Amino acid sequence: MDTATQWALFLGILTLASWLVGGLAAVIGNVELDPHRQKAAEYLTFGLSATGFISAIAMVLILVIR
């Protein structure tokens, strides 16, 4: 396996993990919590979703440019 494939595999795993944990945070955030914890869950969900999206784009770029 060459280096580009290893990076793409790593970024794919990072994407999947980010979206899974972001989904879990979204589900937990929908539970009746105090407003501060709900806001923190919203920020966490957004940040993990954005991280997953960025790593997915990077993975595609690595595979296409390679």
CHARMM-style PDB file with segment names, atoms N, HN, CA, C and O in Angstrom:
ATOM      1  N   MET     1       0.837  -1.171   0.000  1.00  0.00      PROA
ATOM      2  CA  MET     1       0.000   0.000   0.000  1.00  0.00      PROA
ATOM      3  C   MET     1       0.887   1.242   0.000  1.00  0.00      PROA
ATOM      4  O   MET     1       1.813   1.362   0.802  1.00  0.00      PROA
ATOM      5  N   ASP     2       0.594   2.143  -0.894  1.00  0.00      PROA
ATOM      6  HN  ASP     2      -0.159   2.046  -1.546  1.00  0.00      PROA
ATOM      7  CA  ASP     2       1.401   3.357  -0.933  1.00  0.00      PROA
ATOM      8  C   ASP     2       0.888   4.375   0.089  1.00  0.00      PROA
ATOM      9  O   ASP     2      -0.145   4.174   0.727  1.00  0.00      PROA
ATOM     10  N   THR     3       1.619   5.444   0.223  1.00  0.00      PROA
ATOM     11  HN  THR     3       2.459   5.607  -0.296  1.00  0.00      PROA
ATOM     12  CA  THR     3       1.331   6.437   1.256  1.00  0.00      PROA
ATOM     13  C   THR     3      -0.012   7.123   1.034  1.00  0.00      PROA
ATOM     14  O   THR     3      -0.745   7.369   1.992  1.00  0.00      PROA
ATOM     15  N   ALA     4      -0.343   7.436  -0.222  1.00  0.00      PROA
ATOM     16  HN  ALA     4       0.253   7.236  -1.000  1.00  0.00      PROA
ATOM     17  CA  ALA     4      -1.612   8.109  -0.495  1.00  0.00      PROA
ATOM     18  C   ALA     4      -2.794   7.228  -0.097  1.00  0.00      PROA
ATOM     19  O   ALA     4      -3.782   7.725   0.444  1.00  0.00      PROA
ATOM     20  N   THR     5      -2.701   5.950  -0.355  1.00  0.00      PROA
ATOM     21  HN  THR     5      -1.899   5.546  -0.794  1.00  0.00      PROA
ATOM     22  CA  THR     5      -3.776   5.034   0.022  1.00  0.00      PROA
ATOM     23  C   THR     5      -3.898   4.944   1.541  1.00  0.00      PROA
ATOM     24  O   THR     5      -5.006   4.873   2.075  1.00  0.00      PROA
ATOM     25  N   GLN     6      -2.777   4.946   2.228  1.00  0.00      PROA
ATOM     26  HN  GLN     6      -1.877   5.004   1.795  1.00  0.00      PROA
ATOM     27  CA  GLN     6      -2.811   4.905   3.689  1.00  0.00      PROA
ATOM     28  C   GLN     6      -3.470   6.163   4.260  1.00  0.00      PROA
ATOM     29  O   GLN     6      -4.259   6.083   5.201  1.00  0.00      PROA
ATOM     30  N   TRP     7      -3.144   7.316   3.691  1.00  0.00      PROA
ATOM     31  HN  TRP     7      -2.503   7.381   2.926  1.00  0.00      PROA
ATOM     32  CA  TRP     7      -3.763   8.560   4.141  1.00  0.00      PROA
ATOM     33  C   TRP     7      -5.258   8.556   3.854  1.00  0.00      PROA
ATOM     34  O   TRP     7      -6.055   8.992   4.686  1.00  0.00      PROA
ATOM     35  N   ALA     8      -5.641   8.064   2.676  1.00  0.00      PROA
ATOM     36  HN  ALA     8      -4.994   7.710   2.000  1.00  0.00      PROA
ATOM     37  CA  ALA     8      -7.059   8.008   2.327  1.00  0.00      PROA
ATOM     38  C   ALA     8      -7.803   7.067   3.269  1.00  0.00      PROA
ATOM     39  O   ALA     8      -8.923   7.369   3.681  1.00  0.00      PROA
ATOM     40  N   LEU     9      -7.206   5.949   3.612  1.00  0.00      PROA
ATOM     41  HN  LEU     9      -6.296   5.704   3.277  1.00  0.00      PROA
ATOM     42  CA  LEU     9      -7.819   5.012   4.549  1.00  0.00      PROA
ATOM     43  C   LEU     9      -7.966   5.652   5.931  1.00  0.00      PROA
ATOM     44  O   LEU     9      -9.010   5.523   6.570  1.00  0.00      PROA
ATOM     45  N   PHE    10      -6.933   6.335   6.384  1.00  0.00      PROA
ATOM     46  HN  PHE    10      -6.084   6.440   5.865  1.00  0.00      PROA
ATOM     47  CA  PHE    10      -6.985   7.024   7.673  1.00  0.00      PROA
ATOM     48  C   PHE    10      -8.087   8.082   7.676  1.00  0.00      PROA
ATOM     49  O   PHE    10      -8.850   8.181   8.637  1.00  0.00      PROA
ATOM     50  N   LEU    11      -8.171   8.866   6.613  1.00  0.00      PROA
ATOM     51  HN  LEU    11      -7.551   8.786   5.833  1.00  0.00      PROA
ATOM     52  CA  LEU    11      -9.184   9.914   6.548  1.00  0.00      PROA
ATOM     53  C   LEU    11     -10.589   9.322   6.453  1.00  0.00      PROA
ATOM     54  O   LEU    11     -11.539   9.893   6.990  1.00  0.00      PROA
ATOM     55  N   GLY    12     -10.726   8.192   5.782  1.00  0.00      PROA
ATOM     56  HN  GLY    12      -9.954   7.729   5.347  1.00  0.00      PROA
ATOM     57  CA  GLY    12     -12.020   7.521   5.728  1.00  0.00      PROA
ATOM     58  C   GLY    12     -12.458   7.035   7.093  1.00  0.00      PROA
ATOM     59  O   GLY    12     -13.624   7.174   7.459  1.00  0.00      PROA
ATOM     60  N   ILE    13     -11.538   6.470   7.843  1.00  0.00      PROA
ATOM     61  HN  ILE    13     -10.590   6.357   7.545  1.00  0.00      PROA
ATOM     62  CA  ILE    13     -11.850   6.030   9.208  1.00  0.00      PROA
ATOM     63  C   ILE    13     -12.196   7.233  10.082  1.00  0.00      PROA
ATOM     64  O   ILE    13     -13.127   7.169  10.885  1.00  0.00      PROA
ATOM     65  N   LEU    14     -11.455   8.324   9.930  1.00  0.00      PROA
ATOM     66  HN  LEU    14     -10.699   8.376   9.278  1.00  0.00      PROA
ATOM     67  CA  LEU    14     -11.741   9.541  10.687  1.00  0.00      PROA
ATOM     68  C   LEU    14     -13.122  10.093  10.337  1.00  0.00      PROA
ATOM     69  O   LEU    14     -13.850  10.552  11.217  1.00  0.00      PROA
ATOM     70  N   THR    15     -13.482  10.049   9.055  1.00  0.00      PROA
ATOM     71  HN  THR    15     -12.891   9.676   8.340  1.00  0.00      PROA
ATOM     72  CA  THR    15     -14.799  10.510   8.622  1.00  0.00      PROA
ATOM     73  C   THR    15     -15.899   9.689   9.271  1.00  0.00      PROA
ATOM     74  O   THR    15     -16.845  10.235   9.839  1.00  0.00      PROA
ATOM     75  N   LEU    16     -15.766   8.379   9.181  1.00  0.00      PROA
ATOM     76  HN  LEU    16     -14.998   7.936   8.719  1.00  0.00      PROA
ATOM     77  CA  LEU    16     -16.785   7.501   9.752  1.00  0.00      PROA
ATOM     78  C   LEU    16     -16.914   7.697  11.263  1.00  0.00      PROA
ATOM     79  O   LEU    16     -18.021   7.782  11.793  1.00  0.00      PROA
ATOM     80  N   ALA    17     -15.786   7.766  11.941  1.00  0.00      PROA
ATOM     81  HN  ALA    17     -14.886   7.697  11.510  1.00  0.00      PROA
ATOM     82  CA  ALA    17     -15.811   7.948  13.396  1.00  0.00      PROA
ATOM     83  C   ALA    17     -16.422   9.293  13.771  1.00  0.00      PROA
ATOM     84  O   ALA    17     -17.191   9.372  14.729  1.00  0.00      PROA
ATOM     85  N   SER    18     -16.097  10.342  13.039  1.00  0.00      PROA
ATOM     86  HN  SER    18     -15.472  10.278  12.261  1.00  0.00      PROA
ATOM     87  CA  SER    18     -16.645  11.674  13.333  1.00  0.00      PROA
ATOM     88  C   SER    18     -18.150  11.684  13.170  1.00  0.00      PROA
ATOM     89  O   SER    18     -18.864  12.235  14.008  1.00  0.00      PROA
ATOM     90  N   TRP    19     -18.641  11.077  12.096  1.00  0.00      PROA
ATOM     91  HN  TRP    19     -18.062  10.629  11.415  1.00  0.00      PROA
ATOM     92  CA  TRP    19     -20.080  11.080  11.860  1.00  0.00      PROA
ATOM     93  C   TRP    19     -20.821  10.186  12.850  1.00  0.00      PROA
ATOM     94  O   TRP    19     -21.940  10.505  13.253  1.00  0.00      PROA
ATOM     95  N   LEU    20     -20.212   9.079  13.242  1.00  0.00      PROA
ATOM     96  HN  LEU    20     -19.304   8.820  12.914  1.00  0.00      PROA
ATOM     97  CA  LEU    20     -20.853   8.224  14.242  1.00  0.00      PROA
ATOM     98  C   LEU    20     -20.965   8.919  15.598  1.00  0.00      PROA
ATOM     99  O   LEU    20     -22.026   8.909  16.223  1.00  0.00      PROA
ATOM    100  N   VAL    21     -19.874   9.515  16.043  1.00  0.00      PROA
ATOM    101  HN  VAL    21     -19.012   9.523  15.536  1.00  0.00      PROA
ATOM    102  CA  VAL    21     -19.887  10.200  17.342  1.00  0.00      PROA
ATOM    103  C   VAL    21     -20.763  11.454  17.262  1.00  0.00      PROA
ATOM    104  O   VAL    21     -21.435  11.796  18.235  1.00  0.00      PROA
ATOM    105  N   GLY    22     -20.764  12.136  16.124  1.00  0.00      PROA
ATOM    106  HN  GLY    22     -20.218  11.858  15.333  1.00  0.00      PROA
ATOM    107  CA  GLY    22     -21.641  13.297  15.949  1.00  0.00      PROA
ATOM    108  C   GLY    22     -23.109  12.906  16.011  1.00  0.00      PROA
ATOM    109  O   GLY    22     -23.919  13.625  16.596  1.00  0.00      PROA
ATOM    110  N   GLY    23     -23.458  11.779  15.416  1.00  0.00      PROA
ATOM    111  HN  GLY    23     -22.800  11.194  14.941  1.00  0.00      PROA
ATOM    112  CA  GLY    23     -24.832  11.286  15.496  1.00  0.00      PROA
ATOM    113  C   GLY    23     -25.215  10.913  16.915  1.00  0.00      PROA
ATOM    114  O   GLY    23     -26.328  11.189  17.361  1.00  0.00      PROA
ATOM    115  N   LEU    24     -24.289  10.288  17.617  1.00  0.00      PROA
ATOM    116  HN  LEU    24     -23.384  10.064  17.254  1.00  0.00      PROA
ATOM    117  CA  LEU    24     -24.539   9.941  19.014  1.00  0.00      PROA
ATOM    118  C   LEU    24     -24.736  11.198  19.859  1.00  0.00      PROA
ATOM    119  O   LEU    24     -25.609  11.239  20.726  1.00  0.00      PROA
ATOM    120  N   ALA    25     -23.926  12.213  19.606  1.00  0.00      PROA
ATOM    121  HN  ALA    25     -23.217  12.180  18.902  1.00  0.00      PROA
ATOM    122  CA  ALA    25     -24.074  13.476  20.345  1.00  0.00      PROA
ATOM    123  C   ALA    25     -25.400  14.145  20.016  1.00  0.00      PROA
ATOM    124  O   ALA    25     -26.012  14.769  20.884  1.00  0.00      PROA
ATOM    125  N   ALA    26     -25.851  14.020  18.765  1.00  0.00      PROA
ATOM    126  HN  ALA    26     -25.355  13.513  18.061  1.00  0.00      PROA
ATOM    127  CA  ALA    26     -27.142  14.603  18.390  1.00  0.00      PROA
ATOM    128  C   ALA    26     -28.287  13.892  19.101  1.00  0.00      PROA
ATOM    129  O   ALA    26     -29.235  14.531  19.556  1.00  0.00      PROA
ATOM    130  N   VAL    27     -28.197  12.580  19.192  1.00  0.00      PROA
ATOM    131  HN  VAL    27     -27.427  12.061  18.822  1.00  0.00      PROA
ATOM    132  CA  VAL    27     -29.241  11.830  19.893  1.00  0.00      PROA
ATOM    133  C   VAL    27     -29.252  12.176  21.371  1.00  0.00      PROA
ATOM    134  O   VAL    27     -30.315  12.388  21.956  1.00  0.00      PROA
ATOM    135  N   ILE    28     -28.085  12.233  21.972  1.00  0.00      PROA
ATOM    136  HN  ILE    28     -27.221  12.061  21.497  1.00  0.00      PROA
ATOM    137  CA  ILE    28     -28.006  12.581  23.391  1.00  0.00      PROA
ATOM    138  C   ILE    28     -28.451  14.023  23.614  1.00  0.00      PROA
ATOM    139  O   ILE    28     -29.034  14.338  24.652  1.00  0.00      PROA
ATOM    140  N   GLY    29     -28.183  14.895  22.655  1.00  0.00      PROA
ATOM    141  HN  GLY    29     -27.709  14.639  21.813  1.00  0.00      PROA
ATOM    142  CA  GLY    29     -28.579  16.291  22.779  1.00  0.00      PROA
ATOM    143  C   GLY    29     -30.079  16.494  22.710  1.00  0.00      PROA
ATOM    144  O   GLY    29     -30.589  17.512  23.179  1.00  0.00      PROA
ATOM    145  N   ASN    30     -30.805  15.521  22.121  1.00  0.00      PROA
ATOM    146  HN  ASN    30     -30.391  14.694  21.740  1.00  0.00      PROA
ATOM    147  CA  ASN    30     -32.265  15.643  22.038  1.00  0.00      PROA
ATOM    148  C   ASN    30     -32.967  15.236  23.322  1.00  0.00      PROA
ATOM    149  O   ASN    30     -34.166  15.467  23.472  1.00  0.00      PROA
ATOM    150  N   VAL    31     -32.244  14.641  24.236  1.00  0.00      PROA
ATOM    151  HN  VAL    31     -31.269  14.454  24.114  1.00  0.00      PROA
ATOM    152  CA  VAL    31     -32.814  14.286  25.529  1.00  0.00      PROA
ATOM    153  C   VAL    31     -33.028  15.577  26.320  1.00  0.00      PROA
ATOM    154  O   VAL    31     -32.314  16.561  26.127  1.00  0.00      PROA
ATOM    155  N   GLU    32     -33.992  15.560  27.188  1.00  0.00      PROA
ATOM    156  HN  GLU    32     -34.572  14.761  27.345  1.00  0.00      PROA
ATOM    157  CA  GLU    32     -34.267  16.752  27.994  1.00  0.00      PROA
ATOM    158  C   GLU    32     -33.086  17.034  28.926  1.00  0.00      PROA
ATOM    159  O   GLU    32     -32.949  16.404  29.974  1.00  0.00      PROA
ATOM    160  N   LEU    33     -32.252  17.968  28.539  1.00  0.00      PROA
ATOM    161  HN  LEU    33     -32.363  18.479  27.687  1.00  0.00      PROA
ATOM    162  CA  LEU    33     -31.114  18.398  29.341  1.00  0.00      PROA
ATOM    163  C   LEU    33     -31.277  19.870  29.659  1.00  0.00      PROA
ATOM    164  O   LEU    33     -32.171  20.537  29.138  1.00  0.00      PROA
ATOM    165  N   ASP    34     -30.420  20.362  30.504  1.00  0.00      PROA
ATOM    166  HN  ASP    34     -29.694  19.821  30.927  1.00  0.00      PROA
ATOM    167  CA  ASP    34     -30.458  21.792  30.748  1.00  0.00      PROA
ATOM    168  C   ASP    34     -29.949  22.514  29.495  1.00  0.00      PROA
ATOM    169  O   ASP    34     -29.252  21.914  28.676  1.00  0.00      PROA
ATOM    170  N   PRO    35     -30.291  23.787  29.343  1.00  0.00      PROA
ATOM    171  CA  PRO    35     -29.961  24.506  28.102  1.00  0.00      PROA
ATOM    172  C   PRO    35     -28.470  24.554  27.789  1.00  0.00      PROA
ATOM    173  O   PRO    35     -28.090  24.562  26.618  1.00  0.00      PROA
ATOM    174  N   HSD    36     -27.622  24.587  28.807  1.00  0.00      PROA
ATOM    175  HN  HSD    36     -27.930  24.581  29.758  1.00  0.00      PROA
ATOM    176  CA  HSD    36     -26.188  24.667  28.565  1.00  0.00      PROA
ATOM    177  C   HSD    36     -25.673  23.368  27.948  1.00  0.00      PROA
ATOM    178  O   HSD    36     -24.852  23.394  27.031  1.00  0.00      PROA
ATOM    179  N   ARG    37     -26.148  22.254  28.445  1.00  0.00      PROA
ATOM    180  HN  ARG    37     -26.814  22.233  29.190  1.00  0.00      PROA
ATOM    181  CA  ARG    37     -25.712  20.965  27.901  1.00  0.00      PROA
ATOM    182  C   ARG    37     -26.280  20.737  26.507  1.00  0.00      PROA
ATOM    183  O   ARG    37     -25.605  20.146  25.663  1.00  0.00      PROA
ATOM    184  N   GLN    38     -27.492  21.184  26.246  1.00  0.00      PROA
ATOM    185  HN  GLN    38     -28.040  21.664  26.932  1.00  0.00      PROA
ATOM    186  CA  GLN    38     -28.047  21.057  24.911  1.00  0.00      PROA
ATOM    187  C   GLN    38     -27.251  21.896  23.922  1.00  0.00      PROA
ATOM    188  O   GLN    38     -26.987  21.456  22.803  1.00  0.00      PROA
ATOM    189  N   LYS    39     -26.874  23.085  24.324  1.00  0.00      PROA
ATOM    190  HN  LYS    39     -27.089  23.442  25.233  1.00  0.00      PROA
ATOM    191  CA  LYS    39     -26.073  23.954  23.446  1.00  0.00      PROA
ATOM    192  C   LYS    39     -24.704  23.330  23.190  1.00  0.00      PROA
ATOM    193  O   LYS    39     -24.201  23.377  22.067  1.00  0.00      PROA
ATOM    194  N   ALA    40     -24.100  22.747  24.225  1.00  0.00      PROA
ATOM    195  HN  ALA    40     -24.508  22.709  25.136  1.00  0.00      PROA
ATOM    196  CA  ALA    40     -22.809  22.084  24.055  1.00  0.00      PROA
ATOM    197  C   ALA    40     -22.939  20.888  23.113  1.00  0.00      PROA
ATOM    198  O   ALA    40     -22.051  20.648  22.295  1.00  0.00      PROA
ATOM    199  N   ALA    41     -24.032  20.141  23.219  1.00  0.00      PROA
ATOM    200  HN  ALA    41     -24.754  20.337  23.883  1.00  0.00      PROA
ATOM    201  CA  ALA    41     -24.252  19.003  22.322  1.00  0.00      PROA
ATOM    202  C   ALA    41     -24.438  19.475  20.883  1.00  0.00      PROA
ATOM    203  O   ALA    41     -23.987  18.809  19.951  1.00  0.00      PROA
ATOM    204  N   GLU    42     -25.100  20.616  20.694  1.00  0.00      PROA
ATOM    205  HN  GLU    42     -25.467  21.157  21.451  1.00  0.00      PROA
ATOM    206  CA  GLU    42     -25.258  21.171  19.347  1.00  0.00      PROA
ATOM    207  C   GLU    42     -23.909  21.568  18.754  1.00  0.00      PROA
ATOM    208  O   GLU    42     -23.631  21.276  17.590  1.00  0.00      PROA
ATOM    209  N   TYR    43     -23.081  22.225  19.540  1.00  0.00      PROA
ATOM    210  HN  TYR    43     -23.306  22.462  20.485  1.00  0.00      PROA
ATOM    211  CA  TYR    43     -21.752  22.614  19.062  1.00  0.00      PROA
ATOM    212  C   TYR    43     -20.900  21.380  18.756  1.00  0.00      PROA
ATOM    213  O   TYR    43     -20.192  21.345  17.750  1.00  0.00      PROA
ATOM    214  N   LEU    44     -20.971  20.384  19.616  1.00  0.00      PROA
ATOM    215  HN  LEU    44     -21.546  20.413  20.433  1.00  0.00      PROA
ATOM    216  CA  LEU    44     -20.215  19.155  19.405  1.00  0.00      PROA
ATOM    217  C   LEU    44     -20.670  18.449  18.137  1.00  0.00      PROA
ATOM    218  O   LEU    44     -19.845  17.981  17.353  1.00  0.00      PROA
ATOM    219  N   THR    45     -21.975  18.373  17.934  1.00  0.00      PROA
ATOM    220  HN  THR    45     -22.645  18.753  18.572  1.00  0.00      PROA
ATOM    221  CA  THR    45     -22.512  17.741  16.725  1.00  0.00      PROA
ATOM    222  C   THR    45     -22.060  18.486  15.477  1.00  0.00      PROA
ATOM    223  O   THR    45     -21.631  17.872  14.499  1.00  0.00      PROA
ATOM    224  N   PHE    46     -22.157  19.806  15.514  1.00  0.00      PROA
ATOM    225  HN  PHE    46     -22.505  20.304  16.307  1.00  0.00      PROA
ATOM    226  CA  PHE    46     -21.732  20.595  14.355  1.00  0.00      PROA
ATOM    227  C   PHE    46     -20.247  20.429  14.076  1.00  0.00      PROA
ATOM    228  O   PHE    46     -19.848  20.256  12.924  1.00  0.00      PROA
ATOM    229  N   GLY    47     -19.431  20.480  15.109  1.00  0.00      PROA
ATOM    230  HN  GLY    47     -19.754  20.621  16.044  1.00  0.00      PROA
ATOM    231  CA  GLY    47     -17.982  20.351  14.939  1.00  0.00      PROA
ATOM    232  C   GLY    47     -17.585  18.989  14.399  1.00  0.00      PROA
ATOM    233  O   GLY    47     -16.726  18.895  13.522  1.00  0.00      PROA
ATOM    234  N   LEU    48     -18.198  17.939  14.910  1.00  0.00      PROA
ATOM    235  HN  LEU    48     -18.896  18.016  15.623  1.00  0.00      PROA
ATOM    236  CA  LEU    48     -17.865  16.597  14.424  1.00  0.00      PROA
ATOM    237  C   LEU    48     -18.366  16.375  13.003  1.00  0.00      PROA
ATOM    238  O   LEU    48     -17.703  15.706  12.210  1.00  0.00      PROA
ATOM    239  N   SER    49     -19.519  16.926  12.675  1.00  0.00      PROA
ATOM    240  HN  SER    49     -20.058  17.469  13.319  1.00  0.00      PROA
ATOM    241  CA  SER    49     -20.023  16.810  11.309  1.00  0.00      PROA
ATOM    242  C   SER    49     -19.117  17.558  10.329  1.00  0.00      PROA
ATOM    243  O   SER    49     -18.828  17.067   9.238  1.00  0.00      PROA
ATOM    244  N   ALA    50     -18.679  18.737  10.729  1.00  0.00      PROA
ATOM    245  HN  ALA    50     -18.914  19.136  11.615  1.00  0.00      PROA
ATOM    246  CA  ALA    50     -17.774  19.509   9.876  1.00  0.00      PROA
ATOM    247  C   ALA    50     -16.433  18.803   9.720  1.00  0.00      PROA
ATOM    248  O   ALA    50     -15.867  18.785   8.627  1.00  0.00      PROA
ATOM    249  N   THR    51     -15.922  18.225  10.795  1.00  0.00      PROA
ATOM    250  HN  THR    51     -16.382  18.240  11.683  1.00  0.00      PROA
ATOM    251  CA  THR    51     -14.672  17.473  10.724  1.00  0.00      PROA
ATOM    252  C   THR    51     -14.801  16.286   9.780  1.00  0.00      PROA
ATOM    253  O   THR    51     -13.907  16.026   8.973  1.00  0.00      PROA
ATOM    254  N   GLY    52     -15.909  15.571   9.881  1.00  0.00      PROA
ATOM    255  HN  GLY    52     -16.634  15.782  10.536  1.00  0.00      PROA
ATOM    256  CA  GLY    52     -16.143  14.434   8.986  1.00  0.00      PROA
ATOM    257  C   GLY    52     -16.238  14.865   7.536  1.00  0.00      PROA
ATOM    258  O   GLY    52     -15.691  14.206   6.652  1.00  0.00      PROA
ATOM    259  N   PHE    53     -16.934  15.976   7.283  1.00  0.00      PROA
ATOM    260  HN  PHE    53     -17.378  16.512   8.000  1.00  0.00      PROA
ATOM    261  CA  PHE    53     -17.067  16.465   5.914  1.00  0.00      PROA
ATOM    262  C   PHE    53     -15.726  16.888   5.335  1.00  0.00      PROA
ATOM    263  O   PHE    53     -15.413  16.563   4.189  1.00  0.00      PROA
ATOM    264  N   ILE    54     -14.941  17.603   6.110  1.00  0.00      PROA
ATOM    265  HN  ILE    54     -15.196  17.867   7.041  1.00  0.00      PROA
ATOM    266  CA  ILE    54     -13.630  18.055   5.647  1.00  0.00      PROA
ATOM    267  C   ILE    54     -12.699  16.870   5.388  1.00  0.00      PROA
ATOM    268  O   ILE    54     -11.972  16.861   4.394  1.00  0.00      PROA
ATOM    269  N   SER    55     -12.717  15.876   6.270  1.00  0.00      PROA
ATOM    270  HN  SER    55     -13.308  15.884   7.077  1.00  0.00      PROA
ATOM    271  CA  SER    55     -11.847  14.720   6.056  1.00  0.00      PROA
ATOM    272  C   SER    55     -12.326  13.885   4.868  1.00  0.00      PROA
ATOM    273  O   SER    55     -11.507  13.266   4.188  1.00  0.00      PROA
ATOM    274  N   ALA    56     -13.629  13.854   4.608  1.00  0.00      PROA
ATOM    275  HN  ALA    56     -14.294  14.356   5.161  1.00  0.00      PROA
ATOM    276  CA  ALA    56     -14.131  13.149   3.423  1.00  0.00      PROA
ATOM    277  C   ALA    56     -13.674  13.841   2.142  1.00  0.00      PROA
ATOM    278  O   ALA    56     -13.277  13.178   1.184  1.00  0.00      PROA
ATOM    279  N   ILE    57     -13.728  15.165   2.124  1.00  0.00      PROA
ATOM    280  HN  ILE    57     -14.051  15.704   2.903  1.00  0.00      PROA
ATOM    281  CA  ILE    57     -13.251  15.923   0.964  1.00  0.00      PROA
ATOM    282  C   ILE    57     -11.753  15.695   0.769  1.00  0.00      PROA
ATOM    283  O   ILE    57     -11.295  15.497  -0.356  1.00  0.00      PROA
ATOM    284  N   ALA    58     -10.997  15.722   1.857  1.00  0.00      PROA
ATOM    285  HN  ALA    58     -11.369  15.882   2.771  1.00  0.00      PROA
ATOM    286  CA  ALA    58      -9.546  15.494   1.766  1.00  0.00      PROA
ATOM    287  C   ALA    58      -9.248  14.087   1.254  1.00  0.00      PROA
ATOM    288  O   ALA    58      -8.318  13.897   0.469  1.00  0.00      PROA
ATOM    289  N   MET    59     -10.023  13.109   1.689  1.00  0.00      PROA
ATOM    290  HN  MET    59     -10.778  13.263   2.327  1.00  0.00      PROA
ATOM    291  CA  MET    59      -9.825  11.737   1.232  1.00  0.00      PROA
ATOM    292  C   MET    59     -10.060  11.640  -0.279  1.00  0.00      PROA
ATOM    293  O   MET    59      -9.275  11.016  -0.993  1.00  0.00      PROA
ATOM    294  N   VAL    60     -11.118  12.246  -0.752  1.00  0.00      PROA
ATOM    295  HN  VAL    60     -11.755  12.754  -0.172  1.00  0.00      PROA
ATOM    296  CA  VAL    60     -11.402  12.225  -2.184  1.00  0.00      PROA
ATOM    297  C   VAL    60     -10.306  12.933  -2.964  1.00  0.00      PROA
ATOM    298  O   VAL    60      -9.878  12.449  -4.012  1.00  0.00      PROA
ATOM    299  N   LEU    61      -9.851  14.070  -2.464  1.00  0.00      PROA
ATOM    300  HN  LEU    61     -10.199  14.463  -1.613  1.00  0.00      PROA
ATOM    301  CA  LEU    61      -8.792  14.801  -3.161  1.00  0.00      PROA
ATOM    302  C   LEU    61      -7.501  13.996  -3.225  1.00  0.00      PROA
ATOM    303  O   LEU    61      -6.814  13.992  -4.246  1.00  0.00      PROA
ATOM    304  N   ILE    62      -7.175  13.315  -2.132  1.00  0.00      PROA
ATOM    305  HN  ILE    62      -7.733  13.318  -1.302  1.00  0.00      PROA
ATOM    306  CA  ILE    62      -5.948  12.499  -2.142  1.00  0.00      PROA
ATOM    307  C   ILE    62      -6.053  11.388  -3.181  1.00  0.00      PROA
ATOM    308  O   ILE    62      -5.094  11.116  -3.902  1.00  0.00      PROA
ATOM    309  N   LEU    63      -7.206  10.754  -3.257  1.00  0.00      PROA
ATOM    310  HN  LEU    63      -7.986  10.974  -2.671  1.00  0.00      PROA
ATOM    311  CA  LEU    63      -7.363   9.655  -4.214  1.00  0.00      PROA
ATOM    312  C   LEU    63      -7.417  10.139  -5.644  1.00  0.00      PROA
ATOM    313  O   LEU    63      -6.933   9.445  -6.539  1.00  0.00      PROA
ATOM    314  N   VAL    64      -7.991  11.308  -5.895  1.00  0.00      PROA
ATOM    315  HN  VAL    64      -8.384  11.872  -5.169  1.00  0.00      PROA
ATOM    316  CA  VAL    64      -8.080  11.830  -7.250  1.00  0.00      PROA
ATOM    317  C   VAL    64      -6.743  12.381  -7.725  1.00  0.00      PROA
ATOM    318  O   VAL    64      -6.344  12.142  -8.864  1.00  0.00      PROA
ATOM    319  N   ILE    65      -6.053  13.113  -6.867  1.00  0.00      PROA
ATOM    320  HN  ILE    65      -6.377  13.307  -5.941  1.00  0.00      PROA
ATOM    321  CA  ILE    65      -4.779  13.744  -7.249  1.00  0.00      PROA
ATOM    322  C   ILE    65      -3.676  12.713  -7.396  1.00  0.00      PROA
ATOM    323  O   ILE    65      -2.786  12.861  -8.233  1.00  0.00      PROA
ATOM    324  N   ARG    66      -3.732  11.679  -6.591  1.00  0.00      PROA
ATOM    325  HN  ARG    66      -4.455  11.559  -5.910  1.00  0.00      PROA
ATOM    326  CA  ARG    66      -2.709  10.634  -6.600  1.00  0.00      PROA
ATOM    327  C   ARG    66      -2.571  10.134  -7.984  1.00  0.00      PROA
ATOM    328  OT1 ARG    66      -1.762   9.242  -8.241  1.00  0.00      PROA
TER     329      ARG     66
END
